[in-house]
């Protein structure tokens, strides 16, 4: 991987690393030699604390910043450097503070040593001088970027490009992209999936005049895998499918159907939202082909798709918008119960009335768990919520909503009030991708925090038992019931016997479970924590294969878990695809 800014001349890179390594010791010298309130001392120390440790740490980030030139990348890298500097400063201060030995000199010495280490040590994957370049993390540059036409590698002839570049073991060879249009029997892009992300991507590609085919039934996953009676947690203004043109929001849909206007204090019923998605498709993606893609495999010059009709079209690029259902997560202790039919994920049930009269344990503390428990209670079942969190939370109502209101207005976010951190993360999807993978996964796990919608509180609070602070350690099926072994917050064991367990434990991306991909293609992809490694344009390590929606959330952050992320994803994918056509 590239370990230093590629926009810097080679002769400057080593001096810049040495300058970073020395910056902390310069700040230490200023601290010891200059007056306490001196302007120069304050300036030198503040610049070091806010920038230098993080700038050294960005060399170790994957993907590393500075993949191209331009001020947007400089600003993103500077933002990341400041963020990492603050994190490292907190880590340096905390031990001294807890032990009562805090002094500014000790903190600066600690940070100076840390900065020198990060700046001087070779990063994993860095190459020796004169070694053959390694395959980059990103198979293709982001939209609008590319190699400088004025500079050429010394081994590359002037008249003919080198088409025999080696590839890393385990990765498919990069296919040369044709500068002209694809042959008549080949489609430029195949979009697989017709949910919000598939529809948004399709209409953006159509607006860019890309030849494409879209496969799937509009809103099929929403229709088949979400319970009747469900309401959307997100407010209407955050639930619109993105389009390059105006006039296709939920409010526009309701106006076209002669329904009352959609405002944020009125939750959106599932049935209405499915109708909205189909209305959107009929108006903007009229060429949708309602057939299922059985298998996608790599082929010469693109990808071969096997349809349930028997047709096998060839596509230069494929955008996978398969939704969340393939990634439904059930905790390991419940696997035997799932095999016995005594446990399941809520995505397996369209009608929860089948549990009428039964004892049902609902695992989780988020919207899915709380709403499923509410629907079960209203269907005369006997639900019990089992949550690891210390309390069950509900979002505050929107500013113009009904019911009890907070005196202080909450910070804005794409999902309405109560999600301040998500608001910050969602406005920096590109910066999220540049964070180290463990930090991205932690953000995806913790943001937003598990909570129920504000409108659900009146229907749920006090209606059924809620066991907080419980951890599931085992589940024993037998004789038509399940015995759950739990530990409470004090470590005391506790048993709960129920007729069925609903694991409302969310979704975890694992492309090994994506059966639509041919096993050979699936195994060739670079992954981290089960998720595909994606470029800034949502392209995987297989050139021409793009992932959007939940599968892209581990790369770009929590925004991609919600419909409000369709605009960010569709614009990036379209820019990457059209840039590929021009190369």
C-alpha positions, 0 to 999 in steps of 0.5 A, a space after each residue: 500500500 502507498 504509505 506517503 502522499 503520492 502527490 508529494 515528489 519522491 525526494 520530499 517524502 523522507 524529509 517529511 517523515 523526518 520532520 514529523 518525527 522531530 515535531 514532538 521534540 521541537 514542541 518539547 524544546 519549546 515547552 522547556 525553553 520558552 516562557 509559559 505564556 509565550 505566543 511562540 510556545 503556545 503556537 508550536 505546542 498547539 500545532 503539534 498536538 492538533 496535527 502531527 500525531 494524527 498525520 503520522 498515524 494516517 500512514 497506517 490507515 487503510 485505505 491510506 489517504 492521498 490516493 490522488 490530487 486535489 484539495 478535497 483529498 487534502 481537506 479529508 486527510 487534514 480532518 482525519 489527522 486532527 481526529 486521530 491527534 485528538 484520540 492519541 492525546 486522550 490516550 496519552 493523558 488518561 494514564 497520567 490523570 488516573 495516577 495523579 502524575 499529570 504534567 504537560 511535559 510528560 504528555 508531550 514526551 509521550 506523544 513525541 515518542 509515539 509520533 516518531 515511532 509512527 513516522 519512522 517505522 515502515 508501514 505494512 505493505 510498504 516497498 523497498 526502493 527499486 522493488 516492483 510496485 504492489 497492487 494498490 488497495 483500490 483497483 481503480 481511481 475515484 471518479 474524476 481522478 486518474 494517472 497524470 498524462 504527463 508522467 509515465 513509468 520508466 518501463 512503459 513505452 510511449 506508443 503502446 500501453 503495457 497490458 501484461 501487468 502482474 496481479 497479486 496472488 488470489 486476486 482476479 487479473 484486471 481486465 483492460 477497459 475498452 474506451 469505446 461503447 460495449 458490443 451490441 450483445 453486451 450491457 454496460 451495467 447490470 443492476 441486481 436488486 430493485 429496493 431503494 438502493 437499486 432503484 436510486 442507482 438505476 435512475 442515476 445511471 439512466 440520467 448519465 445515459 449509461 446502457 443498463 438492465 435492472 433485474 428484480 421485483 420492486 420493493 420485493 424484500 420490503 414486501 416479503 421480509 417485513 412484518 405487517 403493521 410495521 411503521 418506518 422508524 425514520 421520518 418521511 423527509 429521511 425516507 425518500 429514494 434519491 433521484 437526480 431530479 426533483 419531484 419524487 419524495 414521499 410528499 410528492 407521492 402522497 400528493 399524486 395519490 390525493 393523500 394528506 401531506 407527509 410531515 415528520 410527526 406522522 410515521 410512514 406505514 410499511 404498506 404505504 412505503 412499498 407503494 411509494 417505491 413501486 410508484 418511484 420505479 414506474 416513473 423513473 425505472 420503467 425498464 425494470 425486468 421482474 426476473 431473479 438473477 440466479 448466479 453471477 460469475 466472472 467472464 472474459 470482459 465482464 460478468 455472466 449473469 444466469 437469470 431464472 428465465 435461462 438467459 445469460 446476458 454479459 455485463 461489463 459491470 454489475 452493481 449488487 443492491 441485494 438489500 439486508 436480508 442475506 445478512 440476517 444475523 442470529 447469535 451462535 447459541 441459537 443455531 440449534 434452536 433455529 434448526 429445530 424451528 424454535 428460533 428465527 430472525 424477524 425477516 423470516 416472518 411476514 405475519 406475526 399473528 402465527 405466534 398468538 397465545 405463545 410465549 416469545 422471547 425477543 432479543 434486542 433493544 432496537 426498533 426491530 425488537 421493540 416493534 416486533 414485541 409490540 406487534 406480538 402483544 397486539 396479536 395476543 402473544 406473550 412477548 418478553 424483551 431480552 436486552 443487553 443494554 441497561 435500559 430501553 430507550 426511545 427517540 425524542 419526537 420531531 420538533 413539530 410532532 405531537 406528544 411530549 416534547 423536549 425543551 432543548 432541540 436536538 442536533 440535526 441528522 438524516 434520521 431526525 432528532 436523537 441521532 446527533 453522532 449519526 448526523 456527524 458521521 453521515 456527513 463524512 462518508 468519504 472520511 469514514 472510509 479512510 479510518 482504520 477498519 477496526 474503528 469503522 466497524 466500531 462506529 457501525 456497531 455503536 451508531 446509532 445507539 439501539 432505540 425505539 421510535 418516539 411514536 412506539 413508546 406509548 404502544 410499548 411502555 409497560 405492555 410486556 416484560 423487559 429484561 435489561 442487562 441480560 446476556 444470552 450464554 446458551 439456548 437449549 431446545 427440547 419438547 417444543 420449548 426453548 430454555 434460555 440461559 441468561 446472565 444478569 448485569 451482576 453475573 448471576 445466572 437466570 433461566 427463561 423458558 419460552 415457546 419461540 425466540 425472535 432474534 431481532 439482532 440486526 444484520 451483519 455483512 458476510 459475503 460468504 452468504 451471498 449465494 448469487 455470486 459464483 463461489 470462485 468470484 466470491 473467494 477472489 474478493 478482498 474482504 475485511 470482517 466479512 465485508 468487501 473492501 471497496 474503493 471510493 466509487 464502491 467498486 470491489 477488488 474485482 474490477 467492475 463489481 460494485 456493492 451498495 446498500 448495507 454491504 457498503 456500510 462497513 466501508 462508508 459508515 452507518 449512513 448506508 444502513 438507511 434509505 437516506 444514504 441512497 443519494 451518496 451511494 448512487 452518485 458515487 457509483 455513477 461517477 465511478 462507472 462513467 469514469 470507467 467508460 472514459 478510460 
